[in-house]
């Protein structure tokens, strides 16, 4: 099959290995279904370890023998911009695929996530040429730093923001001259497949991007984290899976960048502008169906304004529309799958056992508009302490736990009393307090009077169980390259 040929139907997902579309080595497949109504979207190769090794071989050959690493940054940028052009051209198609495969609201897919896919590509395409380099003259010695590509990159992406987070990994890896093997989450394979088609159409050389589908463990993902021919591993997903990847990579000393779970605090002080804090806090927990690692899922409210804030917050949460994510009037779509819905609800049941009170929501939606899908309403829980499991463990759904505090020190103590450290948000009009809190907050990102604003030059990652390493701007360059010091003595 030539580079630009496509499988006969969109639903016929294939691996992309060395520029060829392939089934699993043993022919096994699995289904991907729409979480809104259970309709079949496609059959996907259930990848094997042999498939993973074949993709690594393809990427290794493309790196060692192909043109991509030897191209100038401007030559690679031209191709990556062409891929971004394809993404822009097919934005509506990609957004609908994302929404149908993962249940993400069409507004978010169309106006936020797919545009960010193109932005990821364009930003890193240009960043390579614009990034500052170091030179250190010292008398008759002259030293400088080179940033050659690391080699073969395994990129393992999650199901909650499939293509946006896949390209957050692919874009810098390719821009700095690496070759890649992408393994998308099995729940959401469609946009990874379509993106690979578009990348080939845009002129990306064969073997530079490989995509293998399937499940983790010893199957397709096993070689991607344990094969010594892999030079970097970048992962986004659960903390438990991240630990397994780190263990798998350790014998080969393969560097890993892992962005894992979160249980981020959202702190509301009594001087906060509630006209800002309430809608931002709604967005911080319920956007993306609550399936966002950065969610402000521990809401800390100063007790002096608890009643007012909680009344406004609960009223707004109860107004959020839940339904078919293809309908732009709906804010919350279905959760990703039955098993995940059961996990989310189990935490709501646990909260009640722990003394929590369900203020709104708290049960699966089963009416006519929701019966065929995995729908769960916005849920607000009060009456817990930070020692409760519901307030400490990642739920990854539209469930907010509300805790009270009296002083700044108490808020900070509760915030940092967590195994996670991915992000946090703070609403106050006291600039001194904002700086004090941010300086002592154990988290990779702190937002003040806002949420989910991203400058791709900034470091992104977490502390503790939320991950290892940082990506973005120069931090991506440090990870996806192998910095090399060169020192020469000059002739007089």
C-alpha positions as CSV (number, residue, x, y, z in Angstrom):
1,X,0.0,0.0,0.0
2,X,1.4,3.4,-0.9
3,X,1.8,6.2,1.5
4,X,-1.4,8.1,0.5
5,X,-3.7,5.1,0.2
6,X,-6.2,4.6,3.0
7,X,-8.1,1.6,4.3
8,X,-11.4,1.3,2.6
9,X,-13.4,2.7,5.5
10,X,-12.6,4.9,8.4
11,X,-13.7,2.1,10.8
12,X,-11.0,-0.1,9.4
13,X,-8.2,0.9,11.8
14,X,-4.7,-0.5,11.2
15,X,-1.3,-0.3,12.6
16,X,1.1,2.0,10.7
17,X,4.5,0.4,10.6
18,X,7.2,1.6,8.2
19,X,4.7,3.5,6.0
20,X,2.4,0.4,5.6
21,X,-1.0,-0.3,7.1
22,X,-1.0,-3.6,8.9
23,X,-3.3,-5.9,10.9
24,X,-2.1,-7.4,14.2
25,X,0.5,-10.1,13.5
26,X,-2.0,-12.8,14.7
27,X,-5.1,-11.1,13.1
28,X,-6.8,-10.4,16.4
29,X,-9.0,-7.3,16.7
30,X,-11.1,-5.5,19.3
31,X,-14.0,-3.1,19.0
32,X,-14.1,0.6,19.6
33,X,-17.6,1.9,20.4
34,X,-19.4,5.2,20.9
35,X,-19.9,5.7,24.7
36,X,-23.0,7.7,23.9
37,X,-25.1,4.9,22.4
38,X,-22.8,1.8,22.2
39,X,-22.7,1.9,18.4
40,X,-19.7,0.2,16.8
41,X,-17.2,2.6,15.4
42,X,-14.5,0.3,14.1
43,X,-12.4,-2.8,14.5
44,X,-8.9,-2.2,15.8
45,X,-5.8,-4.4,15.6
46,X,-5.2,-6.0,19.0
47,X,-1.4,-5.5,18.8
48,X,1.1,-8.1,19.9
49,X,4.6,-7.9,21.2
50,X,5.8,-8.8,17.7
51,X,3.9,-5.7,16.4
52,X,5.5,-3.5,19.0
53,X,9.0,-4.9,18.0
54,X,8.3,-4.4,14.3
55,X,7.3,-0.7,14.9
56,X,10.5,-0.2,16.9
57,X,12.5,-1.7,14.1
58,X,10.9,0.6,11.6
59,X,11.6,3.7,13.8
60,X,15.1,2.5,14.5
61,X,15.8,2.1,10.7
62,X,14.3,5.4,9.9
63,X,16.5,7.1,12.5
64,X,19.7,5.3,11.7
65,X,19.4,5.2,7.9
66,X,16.7,7.7,6.9
67,X,16.8,11.4,6.1
68,X,14.8,12.7,9.0
69,X,17.5,13.2,11.7
70,X,19.8,14.7,9.1
71,X,17.4,17.3,7.9
72,X,17.8,20.9,9.0
73,X,15.3,22.1,11.6
74,X,13.8,24.3,8.8
75,X,13.3,21.3,6.5
76,X,11.6,19.3,9.3
77,X,9.5,22.4,10.2
78,X,8.2,22.7,6.7
79,X,6.8,19.1,6.8
80,X,5.4,19.6,10.3
81,X,3.7,22.7,9.3
82,X,2.2,20.8,6.3
83,X,0.9,18.2,8.8
84,X,-0.6,21.0,10.9
85,X,-2.2,22.4,7.7
86,X,-3.8,19.0,7.2
87,X,-5.1,19.0,10.7
88,X,-6.7,22.4,10.2
89,X,-8.2,21.3,6.9
90,X,-9.8,18.3,8.5
91,X,-10.6,19.9,11.8
92,X,-14.4,19.1,11.7
93,X,-13.7,15.5,10.8
94,X,-11.2,15.0,13.5
95,X,-13.3,16.7,16.1
96,X,-16.3,14.5,15.3
97,X,-14.1,11.4,15.5
98,X,-12.8,12.5,18.9
99,X,-16.3,13.2,20.2
100,X,-17.7,9.9,19.0
101,X,-14.8,7.8,20.1
102,X,-14.3,9.3,23.6
103,X,-17.5,11.2,24.5
104,X,-15.8,14.6,24.6
105,X,-18.3,17.5,24.0
106,X,-18.1,18.7,20.4
107,X,-17.5,22.3,21.4
108,X,-14.4,21.2,23.3
109,X,-13.2,18.9,20.5
110,X,-13.8,21.5,17.7
111,X,-12.8,24.7,19.4
112,X,-10.1,23.6,21.8
113,X,-8.5,20.2,21.4
114,X,-8.1,19.8,17.6
115,X,-6.9,23.4,17.2
116,X,-4.4,22.7,20.0
117,X,-3.2,19.6,17.9
118,X,-2.2,22.0,15.1
119,X,-0.7,24.4,17.6
120,X,1.5,21.7,19.2
121,X,2.9,20.9,15.7
122,X,3.5,24.5,14.7
123,X,5.0,25.6,18.1
124,X,7.6,22.8,18.2
125,X,8.3,23.0,14.5
126,X,9.4,26.7,15.0
127,X,10.8,26.3,18.5
128,X,13.8,24.2,17.3
129,X,15.2,27.1,15.2
130,X,14.2,29.8,17.7
131,X,15.6,28.2,20.9
132,X,18.7,29.8,22.3
133,X,22.0,27.8,22.2
134,X,24.9,28.1,24.5
135,X,28.4,29.2,23.7
136,X,31.2,29.8,26.2
137,X,34.3,31.6,25.0
138,X,37.1,31.4,27.5
139,X,40.4,32.8,26.3
140,X,41.8,30.4,23.7
141,X,39.1,27.9,24.5
142,X,35.7,27.9,22.9
143,X,32.9,25.7,24.1
144,X,29.4,25.2,22.8
145,X,26.4,22.8,23.2
146,X,24.9,20.6,20.5
147,X,21.4,19.2,20.8
148,X,21.3,16.1,18.6
149,X,18.1,14.0,18.7
150,X,17.9,11.2,21.2
151,X,16.8,8.5,18.8
152,X,13.7,6.3,18.9
153,X,10.8,7.7,21.1
154,X,8.0,5.5,22.5
155,X,4.9,7.8,23.1
156,X,2.1,6.3,25.1
157,X,-1.0,8.5,25.2
158,X,-4.3,8.5,27.2
159,X,-7.9,8.4,26.2
160,X,-9.2,11.6,27.8
161,X,-7.6,14.0,25.3
162,X,-6.4,11.5,22.7
163,X,-4.9,13.5,19.8
164,X,-4.1,16.6,21.7
165,X,-1.9,14.7,24.2
166,X,-0.5,12.4,21.5
167,X,0.8,15.4,19.5
168,X,2.1,17.0,22.7
169,X,4.5,14.1,22.6
170,X,4.9,13.5,18.8
171,X,5.4,17.1,17.9
172,X,8.6,17.8,20.0
173,X,10.0,14.3,19.4
174,X,9.8,14.8,15.6
175,X,10.8,18.5,15.6
176,X,14.1,17.7,17.3
177,X,14.8,14.9,14.8
178,X,13.7,11.7,16.5
179,X,11.5,8.9,15.1
180,X,8.5,7.7,17.0
181,X,6.3,4.8,17.9
182,X,2.9,6.0,19.2
183,X,0.6,3.7,21.2
184,X,-2.8,5.4,21.7
185,X,-5.2,4.3,24.4
186,X,-7.3,1.3,23.2
187,X,-10.5,3.2,24.1
188,X,-9.8,6.0,21.6
189,X,-7.8,4.8,18.6
190,X,-9.6,6.6,15.7
191,X,-8.0,10.0,15.7
192,X,-4.5,8.5,16.0
193,X,-5.2,6.4,12.9
194,X,-6.6,9.4,10.9
195,X,-3.7,11.6,12.0
196,X,-1.2,9.1,10.8
197,X,-2.9,9.1,7.4
198,X,-2.8,12.9,7.2
199,X,0.9,12.9,8.3
200,X,1.8,10.6,5.4
201,X,-0.2,12.7,3.0
202,X,1.7,15.8,4.2
203,X,5.0,14.2,3.3
204,X,6.3,12.8,6.6
205,X,8.9,10.1,5.6
206,X,8.1,6.4,6.1
207,X,9.0,5.0,9.5
208,X,9.3,8.4,11.2
209,X,5.9,8.0,12.7
210,X,4.6,4.5,13.5
211,X,1.3,3.8,15.3
212,X,0.5,0.5,17.0
213,X,-2.8,-0.2,18.7
214,X,-3.8,-2.5,21.5
215,X,-3.5,-3.1,25.2
216,X,-0.6,-2.7,27.6
217,X,1.3,-5.1,29.8
218,X,3.2,-7.8,27.9
219,X,1.3,-7.2,24.7
220,X,2.0,-4.4,22.3
221,X,3.2,-1.9,24.9
222,X,5.7,-4.3,26.5
223,X,8.5,-3.8,23.9
224,X,7.8,-0.1,23.8
225,X,9.0,0.3,27.4
226,X,11.6,-2.5,27.6
227,X,13.3,-2.8,24.3
228,X,16.9,-1.4,24.5
229,X,16.5,0.1,21.0
230,X,14.1,2.7,22.5
231,X,15.9,5.8,23.6
232,X,13.1,7.8,25.3
233,X,9.7,7.0,26.7
234,X,7.0,9.7,27.2
235,X,3.8,8.6,28.9
236,X,0.6,10.2,30.1
237,X,-1.8,8.1,32.1
238,X,-2.5,6.6,35.5
239,X,0.0,6.6,38.3
240,X,-0.2,2.8,38.6
241,X,0.6,2.3,34.9
242,X,3.4,4.9,35.1
243,X,5.1,3.0,37.9
244,X,5.1,-0.2,35.7
245,X,6.6,1.8,32.8
246,X,9.4,3.2,35.0
247,X,10.1,-0.4,36.3
248,X,10.2,-1.7,32.7
249,X,12.5,1.1,31.5
250,X,14.9,0.9,34.4
251,X,17.1,-2.1,33.3
252,X,18.0,-0.2,30.1
253,X,18.4,3.1,31.9
254,X,15.9,4.6,29.4
255,X,14.9,8.1,30.4
256,X,11.1,8.4,31.0
257,X,8.9,11.5,31.1
258,X,5.7,10.5,32.9
259,X,2.7,12.7,33.5
260,X,0.4,10.7,35.7
261,X,-2.6,11.2,38.0
262,X,-3.8,14.2,39.9
263,X,-6.0,15.3,42.8
264,X,-5.5,19.0,42.5
265,X,-6.7,21.5,45.0
266,X,-8.8,24.5,44.1
267,X,-8.7,27.1,46.9
268,X,-11.3,29.8,47.2
269,X,-10.5,32.6,49.7
270,X,-13.1,34.9,51.1
271,X,-11.8,37.9,49.1
272,X,-12.2,36.0,45.8
273,X,-14.3,37.5,43.1
274,X,-17.1,34.9,43.0
275,X,-18.3,36.0,39.6
276,X,-14.9,34.6,38.4
277,X,-14.3,31.9,40.9
278,X,-17.6,30.1,40.6
279,X,-17.6,29.6,36.8
280,X,-13.9,28.8,36.7
281,X,-14.4,26.2,39.5
282,X,-17.3,24.7,37.5
283,X,-15.0,24.4,34.5
284,X,-12.1,23.1,36.6
285,X,-14.0,20.0,37.6
286,X,-16.7,19.3,35.1
287,X,-15.1,20.2,31.8
288,X,-14.1,17.2,29.8
289,X,-16.7,15.2,31.7
290,X,-14.5,15.4,34.8
291,X,-12.0,13.1,33.1
292,X,-9.1,15.5,33.2
293,X,-5.9,14.9,35.2
294,X,-5.7,18.6,36.0
295,X,-9.2,18.8,37.4
296,X,-9.7,20.8,40.6
297,X,-11.2,17.8,42.3
298,X,-10.5,19.0,45.9
299,X,-12.4,22.2,46.3
300,X,-11.2,24.1,49.4
301,X,-13.5,27.0,50.4
302,X,-12.8,29.4,53.3
303,X,-15.5,28.8,55.9
304,X,-16.5,32.4,56.1
305,X,-18.0,32.2,52.6
306,X,-18.8,28.5,52.4
307,X,-22.6,28.9,52.4
308,X,-22.6,31.6,49.7
309,X,-20.1,29.9,47.5
310,X,-21.5,26.4,47.8
311,X,-25.0,27.6,47.0
312,X,-23.8,29.4,43.9
313,X,-21.5,26.5,42.8
314,X,-24.2,23.8,43.4
315,X,-26.8,25.8,41.5
316,X,-24.5,26.2,38.5
317,X,-23.5,22.5,38.6
318,X,-27.1,21.4,38.6
319,X,-27.8,23.5,35.5
320,X,-25.1,21.8,33.4
321,X,-26.7,19.8,30.5
322,X,-25.8,16.2,30.2
323,X,-26.3,14.3,27.0
324,X,-25.2,13.5,23.5
325,X,-21.8,15.1,23.1
326,X,-22.4,15.7,19.4
327,X,-25.0,18.3,20.5
328,X,-23.2,21.6,21.2
329,X,-25.8,22.6,23.7
330,X,-24.7,19.8,26.1
331,X,-21.8,20.5,28.5
332,X,-21.2,17.0,29.8
333,X,-21.1,13.8,27.7
334,X,-20.8,10.1,28.6
335,X,-17.9,8.7,30.6
336,X,-15.5,6.6,28.6
337,X,-16.8,3.1,29.4
338,X,-19.0,1.0,31.8
339,X,-16.0,-0.1,33.9
340,X,-15.0,3.5,34.5
341,X,-18.6,4.6,35.3
342,X,-18.7,1.9,37.9
343,X,-15.4,3.1,39.4
344,X,-16.7,6.7,39.6
345,X,-19.9,5.7,41.2
346,X,-18.1,3.5,43.7
347,X,-16.4,6.6,45.1
348,X,-19.7,8.3,45.5
349,X,-20.9,5.4,47.5
350,X,-17.7,5.4,49.5
351,X,-18.1,9.0,50.2
352,X,-21.5,8.4,51.8
353,X,-19.9,5.6,53.9
354,X,-17.2,8.1,55.0
355,X,-19.8,10.6,56.2
356,X,-20.2,12.6,53.1
357,X,-23.4,14.3,52.0
358,X,-24.4,14.3,48.3
359,X,-25.6,17.9,47.6
360,X,-26.4,17.2,43.9
361,X,-26.1,14.3,41.5
362,X,-24.8,11.0,42.8
363,X,-26.4,8.4,40.6
364,X,-26.1,7.2,37.0
365,X,-28.5,8.8,34.6
366,X,-30.8,6.2,33.1
367,X,-33.6,8.2,31.4
368,X,-34.5,7.8,27.7
369,X,-31.8,10.2,26.6
370,X,-29.1,8.5,28.6
371,X,-30.1,4.9,28.9
372,X,-27.7,3.6,26.2
373,X,-24.7,5.6,27.3
374,X,-22.4,5.9,30.3
375,X,-23.8,9.1,31.7
376,X,-23.1,10.5,35.2
377,X,-24.3,13.9,36.4
378,X,-22.3,16.7,38.0
379,X,-21.9,15.5,41.6
380,X,-21.0,17.7,44.6
381,X,-20.1,16.1,48.0
382,X,-19.6,17.9,51.3
383,X,-19.0,16.7,54.9
384,X,-15.7,14.9,54.2
385,X,-12.2,15.5,55.6
386,X,-9.0,15.4,53.7
387,X,-8.3,12.0,55.3
388,X,-11.2,10.4,53.5
389,X,-10.3,8.2,50.5
390,X,-12.8,10.1,48.4
391,X,-11.0,13.3,49.0
392,X,-7.5,11.8,48.5
393,X,-7.8,9.4,45.6
394,X,-8.3,10.3,41.9
395,X,-11.8,9.7,40.8
396,X,-11.5,11.0,37.3
397,X,-15.1,11.9,36.8
398,X,-17.6,14.7,37.4
399,X,-17.4,14.5,41.1
400,X,-16.3,17.4,43.4
401,X,-15.4,17.1,47.0
402,X,-15.8,20.3,49.0
403,X,-13.7,20.9,52.1
404,X,-13.6,23.9,54.4
405,X,-10.7,25.8,55.9
406,X,-10.2,28.9,58.1
407,X,-6.6,30.2,57.6
408,X,-4.1,30.4,54.8
409,X,-1.7,28.0,56.6
410,X,-4.5,25.5,57.0
411,X,-5.4,25.7,53.3
412,X,-1.8,25.1,52.4
413,X,-1.5,22.2,54.8
414,X,-4.5,20.5,53.3
415,X,-3.4,21.2,49.8
416,X,0.1,19.6,50.3
417,X,-1.3,16.7,52.2
418,X,-1.7,14.6,49.1
419,X,0.4,12.0,47.3
420,X,-0.3,14.0,44.1
421,X,1.3,17.2,42.9
422,X,0.2,17.9,39.3
423,X,-1.6,21.2,39.5
424,X,-3.6,23.6,41.6
425,X,-5.7,26.8,41.4
426,X,-6.2,29.7,43.7
427,X,-8.8,32.5,43.8
428,X,-7.9,35.6,45.7
429,X,-7.5,39.3,45.2
430,X,-4.5,39.4,47.6
431,X,-1.4,39.5,45.4
432,X,0.9,38.8,48.3
433,X,-1.1,35.8,49.4
434,X,-1.1,34.5,45.8
435,X,2.7,34.7,45.7
436,X,3.2,33.1,49.1
437,X,0.9,30.2,48.3
438,X,2.4,29.5,44.8
439,X,5.9,29.5,46.3
440,X,5.0,26.8,48.9
441,X,2.5,24.8,46.8
442,X,3.7,21.3,45.9
443,X,2.5,21.1,42.3
444,X,3.9,21.4,38.8
445,X,1.5,24.2,37.8
446,X,-0.4,26.7,39.9
447,X,-3.1,28.9,38.3
448,X,-4.2,32.1,40.0
449,X,-7.7,33.4,39.3
450,X,-7.8,31.2,36.2
451,X,-7.7,27.6,35.0
452,X,-6.2,25.6,32.2
453,X,-4.3,28.4,30.5
454,X,-1.2,26.9,28.7
455,X,1.9,28.6,27.3
456,X,3.8,25.8,25.6
457,X,7.1,27.4,26.6
458,X,6.4,26.6,30.3
459,X,7.4,23.3,32.0
460,X,4.5,20.9,32.4
461,X,4.6,17.9,34.7
462,X,4.0,16.9,38.3
463,X,5.5,16.0,41.6
464,X,5.1,12.8,43.7
465,X,2.5,10.3,42.3
466,X,1.7,12.8,39.6
467,X,4.8,12.1,37.6
468,X,8.4,12.5,36.7
469,X,10.1,15.1,34.5
470,X,8.8,18.1,32.6
471,X,8.0,18.8,29.0
472,X,7.3,22.1,27.1
473,X,9.7,24.5,25.4
474,X,13.3,24.0,26.5
475,X,12.2,21.2,28.8
476,X,11.1,19.2,25.8
477,X,14.4,20.0,24.1
478,X,16.3,18.7,27.2
479,X,14.3,15.4,27.2
480,X,14.1,14.7,23.4
481,X,17.7,15.4,22.7
482,X,21.1,14.2,24.0
483,X,22.9,17.4,24.9
484,X,26.5,17.3,23.9
485,X,29.3,19.6,25.1
486,X,32.0,20.5,22.5
487,X,35.2,22.3,23.6
488,X,38.0,23.3,21.2
489,X,41.3,25.2,21.6
490,X,41.6,28.1,19.2
491,X,44.9,28.8,17.3
492,X,46.6,32.1,18.0
